[in-house]
């Protein structure tokens, strides 16, 4: 037994499949039902009443049948004894007249026996088995009539299509979009009518408007009786959409309701229409999310169905099969009409049992079966004609191409794309049932409709108040706004006139319109995997105002072309996969850098093999160039020779093994950063002698084994960073650089610090951490009186010199990780070490006298912070950053 809950989905599926059956399919279904009923009736009659009735024929009579008619032979009455029958006289001829007919010697059982024998021997096969054959043929036609709806490769697509169609009809966005399209078309029609109309006074609105609204209502709601558009009488206008696929919420009638409630404005303003307040539909959050999900579902289903035409092929094969079946049935059934006879002569081979060799039999159901056969053939002929019509319709129509010609007449639905293959075929079948259903589906195929939905959602969820609430202030005091993973830019964004920094990340369809002119304070823009488009009217605004631009991308082709026309741009940061052949060098040839005449800072983070030639076009204005090559070897650096105006140059992670010779041309260079390379020797330092303005040289994280004596020619150096190399000693020439203020030597193999360090009287920072230093020269404390930061952590120091009290300006001293047993009390004379400036272990700090400890811990954090909170000194090599100062390049990285 099947429960009602199990049968309900079957009933819903059958009702929904009716939408894909045109009128000829429905007509053929009825014809098949009639043929099935005729065959069932014939089978029922044959099973219950089919029989033959036989009487014996005398051999003599049968021999003389060639000379006499059948009627005469039946009047001759003979008996096997050759005696004439005796007549019994009587007064009443009606009651006592002699019996007439043929007298036989057969009993009832013999008649029954001979009737059964003659039924199988004398009756033709068509008379006995035609009803069963007709029943079998009808069942085959029934199965083939809906085979394309149940075939495994097509049923899933059809069910998915019908489910999507039901959702499209139930969605409130469908009614809203169609209502808007109808209003726009109505406005356009009135504008055209006003242009063509003569200057006569226009007719009153009461006489002209009802015709327009009634016409629009009929065009919109012409299919309200379909299963997907059926209205509920008890549902109110505010009821939510019905979840049943076979019904539609009352919101589907909103187009007709809204159009019928319009009021025509007087002829002085023919292009405007005043709508009833109920006309505007405000989708709530759930309806908006469902509509967005439905757009994505329709998009995926379209790409899946347009990839093949299996439904079209199965339907064509089904039609051809039904036509061949009809042809075959008619070809062998029509000749069988001559075999249906009422009388038959039977010659059983049972003379010993019955005494006769021939019998004359009649078929009781021959007339009925013949009539049923004629009716069956008539229905079959109509069925065949409909199949011929179907085949002609398939072959003469472009069913694998579908275009919304009628819908494109509406102003807002002109962008509906043409469809092909299975989706086009399904819509052609749907049009045969009700064209309104395809119109409702087209709402979710229109890019304009999807854009309007996204705009409404953005206006609702990302209003001006919310954007102002999430706007923050960066370290420089500038207002900053970051938007992540939005479908497009919210319209309220362009009303933020105070916004200075805008960060857009993972926004699929970002577009700057003319409203960007309202953002009068915007100066910096970040685009993180966001290919933003700019309208021509907005490009001029960005060209005048935008000063800093950060671009993060995957491929160089994602760089927008309008970037190269920002003539007021000062800083440009590019982060992505770049190479000399497919990046800034060749593929970025959409436009040169010539228009960026004010560009001063260029930061490239990619994989370059040579310095791009386009950089020479901005050589006159470019001041700082930074290249982070992500481990790719930078082979060609000749392009640097033309950038004579550079003052800062960073070539990090470029796999450089020697100092580039192109540096000789950069006479204005002040800062050179070659960190994270493979430098092993610095013999080329002598060639940098004429770079008289060079004050900062960073060579950390390389493989330098020895520092040559030629380093002394760099007289103008103020900062030298040789951290994380493999230095074992320092040349005395290093300490002849009198202007040196910061010397960073952390992470090397140094065992001692030369006594010549006392010559660096301007030194304010010395970093010797993570080396093998066993002692510090006393001259460091007697001569370097400007020293403020001293980092000797993780060495082998066993004691500190007594002259440390002379460092009155010392504010940061890191002694952790050494072999010290006690600390000198002279540390109390270093007034700058209070409040956590001394970094030592807790137990070593306790070795100081109490009054020194009290002085050094004044206004200091709680115990334990000496080794944790200030583990990184405030220097260029180890900057101290609190957790609140951590920054990330993107919101996605911050989530990780």
DRENKOLRO-716347 format. One record per residue (C-alpha): residue in three letters; x, y, z. Coordinates in pm, whole numbers, plus 50000, padded with zeros to 5 digits. Layout:
REM DRENKOLRO-716347
alaXYZ
...
END
This chain:
REM DRENKOLRO-716347
unk500005000050000
unk501165035249918
unk500625063250164
unk499245096750058
unk502555113650138
unk504275090649887
unk501705096649617
unk501665134449658
unk505085140549495
unk504055119049200
unk500925139649154
unk502925172049173
unk505445159148922
unk502695149648677
unk501015183448714
unk504275201848657
unk505175180748352
unk501985193148188
unk503735226348138
unk506045210447882
unk503295192747684
unk501985211947381
unk498435207947255
unk499295179547018
unk500935159747298
unk497805163647509
unk495615153747212
unk497775123047148
unk497515113347514
unk493745113747487
unk493855093547166
unk496095067647331
unk493655065747621
unk490785059547380
unk492785032647196
unk493635017047529
unk489965017147630
unk488945001247299
unk491544973947334
unk490584967547697
unk486914965047596
unk487764940347319
unk489884919647558
unk487114919747819
unk484494908447567
unk486774882047428
unk487584868047768
unk483954867047879
unk481864860647562
unk484114849647284
unk483024815947144
unk481864798146826
unk478644778646767
unk478884748846526
unk476384724846365
unk477284694046160
unk477074692445783
unk475994659345608
unk478584646745363
unk475984644345088
unk474854678945149
unk478344691345150
unk479014673444824
unk475964689544660
unk476734723844781
unk478374730644450
unk474954728244275
unk472744744344538
unk472774776044726
unk473484775745096
unk469934785345178
unk468574755744986
unk470894731045142
unk469904742345487
unk466214734145409
unk466974697945323
unk466544676145627
unk468094641445624
unk468774616145890
unk471574590845900
unk468934563045845
unk467754578645516
unk464194579645642
unk461844608545594
unk460644624045908
unk457164615546024
unk454654643346076
unk452234641846364
unk448904656646263
unk447224679846498
unk444374704546521
unk446634735046581
unk449454739446330
unk451274763346563
unk451374739546855
unk451314705246703
unk453054710046368
unk455964686946288
unk459494698246390
unk461644711346113
unk465434713446082
unk468294689546069
unk468194660446303
unk471514649346440
unk472654623146685
unk474954646846885
unk474524654047249
unk475314686547430
unk478784675847539
unk479694667947180
unk478574702647071
unk480674718447342
unk483624697047245
unk483394704546874
unk482924741846942
unk486154742747136
unk487984723346868
unk486684745146589
unk487494777146786
unk491154768946760
unk491184752446414
unk488714772246205
unk488894806946364
unk491754829046224
unk494504840846455
unk493564877246411
unk490054870446543
unk491444853846851
unk494444875746936
unk493774909946789
unk492394924847116
unk495554914447300
unk497754928147024
unk495834960947031
unk496234962847409
unk499984956647382
unk500334982747108
unk498415008247312
unk500665002347612
unk503755007547395
unk502305040147265
unk501485051247619
unk505065044447731
unk506605061447429
unk504365091847463
unk506145104447778
unk509475086747745
unk511425119447710
unk510075131048045
unk511295100048230
unk514505091148047
unk517375091448304
unk519495116248108
unk516615140748059
unk514345137048362
unk516865153048600
unk517215183848379
unk513465186448328
unk512715183948700
unk515405209748775
unk513995232748509
unk510465229848645
unk511665235849001
unk513525267248892
unk510505278748696
unk508305274749001
unk510745295049211
unk510865321948945
unk507095324948942
unk506875325849320
unk509635351449372
unk508415386549459
unk511275400449253
unk509635386548938
unk506505407148987
unk508515437949074
unk510755435048767
unk507835428748530
unk505905457648683
unk508855480948631
unk509265468948273
unk505575473948205
unk505655509048350
unk508645518648140
unk507015505047827
unk503835523647912
unk505795555847958
unk507585550747627
unk504315544047448
unk502835576047589
unk505905596147490
unk505685583047134
unk501965590047126
unk502535625647249
unk505175631446982
unk502915619146704
unk499835636646835
unk498865669746690
unk498875701146911
unk495205695646992
unk494185693047358
unk494775657447466
unk491825636247582
unk491095632447950
unk492955606248144
unk489735589448250
unk488975579447890
unk492445569247776
unk494015552548078
unk491645522948127
unk492435510047780
unk496155510547847
unk495915494348187
unk493525467748072
unk495775459147781
unk498815456748005
unk496935436348259
unk495905411248000
unk499435408847861
unk500975403548203
unk498415380048359
unk497325360748053
unk498525328048202
unk497035330048548
unk495255296448508
unk498465276748462
unk499555254248750
unk502495277148829
unk500345308648831
unk497245296349012
unk496005321349271
unk494545312549602
unk491165328749677
unk491765328450050
unk495285343050037
unk495665379450122
unk497775404349933
unk500415404250205
unk500785366550227
unk504285352550164
unk505055332649849
unk503625297749852
unk506245270249881
unk504205246749662
unk505665244849309
unk502245241849155
unk500905274249298
unk502045310249289
unk501875335949559
unk499595365149524
unk502645386249460
unk502545373249103
unk499555395849045
unk501365426549162
unk502065437348807
unk498395439248721
unk497455454849053
unk500125481249031
unk499365489548671
unk495675492348732
unk496325516949016
unk498365541748813
unk497205577648775
unk497985596748461
unk499635630748505
unk498145660048315
unk499365665447958
unk501805692448064
unk504185664748184
unk503435634647965
unk506575615448054
unk505825611548426
unk503495587848605
unk502395588848965
unk502165554249116
unk500145542249403
unk502245537449718
unk501335500849716
unk502955497849377
unk506535498549512
unk507585464749646
unk510305465249912
unk511975431449930
unk513015421450276
unk516395405650349
unk515245369650301
unk513485376949970
unk516535395249844
unk518875366849938
unk516545341349778
unk516405361849459
unk520205364249447
unk520495326849503
unk517945321049227
unk519975342348985
unk523015320749056
unk520975288949024
unk519565299648687
unk523065309148569
unk524485274948657
unk521515256448510
unk521845276348188
unk525525267948150
unk524735231348218
unk521815228547974
unk523395248447694
unk526335224747683
unk524315196747516
unk521025189547337
unk520175155347477
unk516535164747550
unk516015176547193
unk517505144547053
unk515465121947280
unk512245140047190
unk513045137746819
unk513865100646850
unk510635095247044
unk508565112146772
unk510235091846497
unk509705059746694
unk505995066946744
unk505585074646374
unk507295042046278
unk505105023246525
unk501945037846373
unk503135029546022
unk503934993846122
unk500644988546302
unk498595002346013
unk500534982245755
unk499674948545905
unk496304957046062
unk494404969345754
unk494774935945565
unk493334917945866
unk489914933745810
unk489104907745543
unk489714879245788
unk486964889846025
unk483974868145909
unk480794857746083
unk480644821645943
unk483414796245921
unk483594759745800
unk485394736046029
unk486804701745936
unk487894685546261
unk489664652246254
unk487404637746520
unk484874618346309
unk485104587846530
unk483864608246822
unk481154629146660
unk480314610546340
unk480684641246115
unk483574654945913
unk482384690445854
unk480744716746069
unk479434751145999
unk480384776046275
unk479574812146356
unk481824836346554
unk479724854446810
unk481974885646852
unk483104889746493
unk480924920146424
unk481874937446751
unk485574931246706
unk485424943646348
unk483814976146462
unk486344980446740
unk489124974446490
unk487785001746261
unk487545025646555
unk491045016146666
unk492455022646319
unk490675056046303
unk492195067146632
unk495545053446521
unk495325073446199
unk494695105546389
unk497575096846618
unk499835092246319
unk498795125346164
unk499655143446489
unk503045126646490
unk503625138246134
unk502715173546241
unk505085170946540
unk507935158646322
unk507355186746075
unk507315212346357
unk510605198946491
unk512355198646154
unk511075232346030
unk511595251546357
unk514895261746511
unk514185245446841
unk517815246846952
unk517815284746936
unk515525306947143
unk515275344547136
unk513005366147349
unk511795387647059
unk508545397747224
unk510205404847557
unk512935426347404
unk510285451147305
unk510135460147675
unk512685487047749
unk514155470448058
unk514355434947921
unk516255441047602
unk519405425447744
unk517955390447787
unk520435367747606
unk519535342647339
unk519505306547450
unk520465274447277
unk520365236447297
unk518285220447571
unk517295252347750
unk516075267447424
unk514075235747346
unk512435235847689
unk511385272047646
unk509905264247302
unk507855236547462
unk506905260147744
unk505685286247496
unk503195261347357
unk501605259947701
unk501855296347815
unk504315323047691
unk503975341648022
unk506055315148197
unk509045321847973
unk508625358748045
unk508885352548417
unk511965331148368
unk513565358348157
unk513645381148462
unk516375358848609
unk518245357248278
unk518555394848246
unk521835410648364
unk520035443848408
unk517525427648639
unk520305412048844
unk522085445448863
unk518955462548990
unk518505435749254
unk522095439849371
unk521675477449383
unk518565474649595
unk520265450149830
unk523285472549860
unk521145503249922
unk519265484650191
unk522195468150372
unk524985493150301
unk523465527050361
unk525325558850440
unk524915554550816
unk526455519950816
unk529375531050598
unk530105560050831
unk529935536351128
unk532625513050989
unk534915541450879
unk538075542251093
unk541105564751136
unk544595551951053
unk547875560051227
unk548285591551021
unk544895605051121
unk543225598750787
unk539685584950754
unk539785549850610
unk537065526350481
unk537555489950386
unk534925469850192
unk535395432550142
unk533615406849923
unk530705427849802
unk529085421749463
unk529525458349370
unk530065492449520
unk527155505249731
unk525685537849595
unk525945553849939
unk529735551349917
unk529895581149683
unk528255603449943
unk531215601050186
unk532855634250114
unk535235631650411
unk536735597850313
unk540465599150236
unk541535562450203
unk539355536250032
unk540255499150035
unk538295475549810
unk538945438149836
unk537465409449636
unk534655430249484
unk533575413549161
unk531915442548983
unk533345475249113
unk532515505648903
unk533255542148969
unk530515564248830
unk530235601748793
unk529105603449156
unk532735598849263
unk532985636449224
unk531185639149561
unk534185622349732
unk536165654649752
unk538705641750007
unk539605608749840
unk543365606749783
unk544335570049828
unk542785538949672
unk543535502049737
unk542295475349494
unk542915440249628
unk541965414749359
unk539375439249236
unk539325448848867
unk537485481748898
unk535915498748598
unk535725536348566
unk533165555748367
unk534515583148139
unk532835609748351
unk534545596248666
unk537975592148508
unk538605629548501
unk537855632148873
unk540275604048961
unk542935619148737
unk542815651648930
unk542465638649288
unk543985604049324
unk547555604849458
unk548225569549593
unk547125537149430
unk547695501349555
unk546935472849314
unk547005435949410
unk546265411249131
unk546965376149007
unk547905382448646
unk549225413848483
unk546235414248247
unk544045423648544
unk545665458048570
unk543035483248454
unk544065504648160
unk542835536548326
unk545595533548585
unk548135545948331
unk546235578448278
unk546205590848641
unk548345621248581
unk548205633048946
unk549375599849086
unk552355602349325
unk552645566349448
unk551895534049264
unk552115500049439
unk551815468749221
unk551615434349380
unk551105403349168
unk552715379148928
unk554815400448699
unk557585390348465
unk559615408048203
unk557685391247920
unk554165390048063
unk553925419348295
unk555165454648314
unk557545448248027
unk555455436247736
unk551845427447822
unk551465459948013
unk551855478847687
unk548215490347682
unk549635524247766
unk553025536247875
unk553885553748197
unk554405586248014
unk551205601748148
unk552265595348508
unk554475625848501
unk554095632248876
unk554905596548985
unk557525597549260
unk557225563349426
unk556885529949248
unk556685497149442
unk556625464449246
unk556115431049416
unk556295403749155
unk558645381548961
unk560725402548724
unk563685391448518
unk564725426148410
unk564035462148498
unk561035472348284
unk561905496648008
unk558775517048069
unk560255529448395
unk562615551548197
unk559605572448092
unk559145584148450
unk562865586148531
unk562725623848564
unk560105623148841
unk560725589549006
unk562415593149345
unk561915559249510
unk561895525049346
unk561215493049539
unk561265458349383
unk560375427349585
unk561055398849344
unk559825369049551
unk562935348149490
unk563135352849112
unk566575362348987
unk566795397348846
unk569125393248550
unk569125426548367
unk569475459048561
unk570695482148285
unk567405500948304
unk568585516548630
unk571225537248454
unk568655561548319
unk566985567248656
unk569465593248768
unk566915610448990
unk566475580949228
unk567205588049591
unk565945555049736
unk566405520549580
unk565295486949721
unk566065454149543
unk564965427149783
unk564775389849722
unk566215393649371
unk568905366449407
unk571715391549346
unk575225377549394
unk577215409649345
unk576575446549370
unk575015458149039
unk577275479648823
unk574255500748724
unk574385516749067
unk577305538348952
unk574945560348751
unk572705568449049
unk574625598349174
unk571675611849375
unk571125579349564
unk570715583849939
unk569415549850049
unk570315515549907
unk568575484350033
unk569815450549903
unk568455428150177
unk567435391850123
unk569795384249835
unk572775361149780
unk575615386149814
unk578855368749909
unk581435395449846
unk581405433249870
unk584485441149664
unk582395465149451
unk581975488549746
unk584955508149617
unk582975517349303
unk580345533849523
unk582795559949644
unk581435586949414
unk577925582149554
unk578625610449795
unk575005614049904
unk574655577450008
unk573775577650378
unk571925544450427
unk573205510350320
unk571255479150413
unk572855445450329
unk571125423150584
unk570095387250520
unk572825379150268
unk575855356050274
unk578665381150315
unk581765363950453
unk584035394150497
unk583695431550496
unk586435446950276
unk588545476350388
unk587085496350098
unk584005502350308
unk585875532050451
unk585375551750127
unk581685555550208
unk582305586650412
unk578705598450415
unk577155566650565
unk574975572150869
unk573345537650878
unk575015504450795
unk573005472450833
unk574995440050799
unk572715418451012
unk572265381250948
unk575375375250743
unk578495354150810
unk580985380450925
unk583725368851163
unk585595401551197
unk585335438451125
unk588005458450939
unk589435489251113
unk588445510050809
unk584825506150911
unk585385528251212
unk586805556451002
unk583295565350890
unk582875593451135
unk579235601051048
unk578035565951124
unk575185568251373
unk573595533551352
unk575595501451316
unk573555469151299
unk575615436951315
unk573155412051465
unk573155375451361
unk576805371951258
unk579845352451386
unk581705380851557
unk583825371651859
unk585055406251953
unk584365442751890
unk587495461951781
unk588705489452010
unk588515513351714
unk584795515651779
unk585595544952007
unk586095565851693
unk582375565051622
unk581535593451854
unk578185600251683
unk576965564451725
unk573485562951876
unk572605526151811
unk574755494951817
unk573265460551766
unk575555430751837
unk572885405551933
unk573185368751842
unk576955368951799
unk579855353752001
unk581195385052169
unk582885377852504
unk583715413252610
unk583085449252521
unk585935474352483
unk585985501452752
unk586355527952483
unk582775521052377
unk581535536352702
unk584135563752730
unk583935578052378
unk580545569052234
unk578675591752468
unk575735596252226
unk574845559452244
unk571145554352319
unk570455518352214
unk572835489852290
unk571775454352210
unk574225427052312
unk571675399752380
unk572555363152321
unk576315366252331
unk578985353252571
unk579505383452792
unk580655375653143
unk580875411453274
unk580245447553185
unk582895475053197
unk582725499553485
unk582475529953257
unk578885523053160
unk577785551253386
unk579175575753129
unk576365566952888
unk573965592253029
unk571685591052722
unk571365553152715
unk567665544252711
unk567655508052589
unk570075481152704
unk569465444352623
unk571655419752815
unk569555388052792
unk571065354852700
unk574595361152827
unk576825346553099
unk576515375353339
unk576445367453710
unk575775402253836
unk575025437053712
unk577065467853800
unk575405492554031
unk576465520053793
unk573385512353587
unk571525534553829
unk573355564253680
unk571745558153340
unk568595577753395
unk567145567253061
unk566955530453156
unk564045534653395
unk560525523153298
unk561645490853133
unk564665502652936
unk566815474953085
unk566205440352934
unk567585412653157
unk566385381053324
unk564405385353644
unk566945367653863
unk569785388853726
unk567795420553785
unk567545410854152
unk571335412254181
unk571205450154172
unk571025470054493
unk567495477554609
unk567675514754546
unk568905508454189
unk566105483754130
unk563575508754258
unk564945535454028
unk565005513153720
unk561545498853786
unk559965532753840
unk556795535453630
unk557685501553488
unk555195474353392
unk554565445153630
unk557185418653693
unk557895395853406
unk557765422353140
unk561495425653126
unk561835394652919
unk558545395452733
unk556925428952660
unk560085446752543
unk561915418152382
unk562295438752063
unk564065472252091
unk562815502151903
unk565315501351623
unk565295495651248
unk566555460451288
unk564105450151562
unk561205474551579
unk558875470851873
unk555245465951772
unk552475460652021
unk549615437051927
unk547355466751863
unk549795479351598
unk549875447851389
unk548695453951034
unk547825430850752
unk547725435750380
unk544165423450350
unk541155414050553
unk541485378350428
unk544965375350579
unk543765390450902
unk541085363550928
unk543735336750879
END
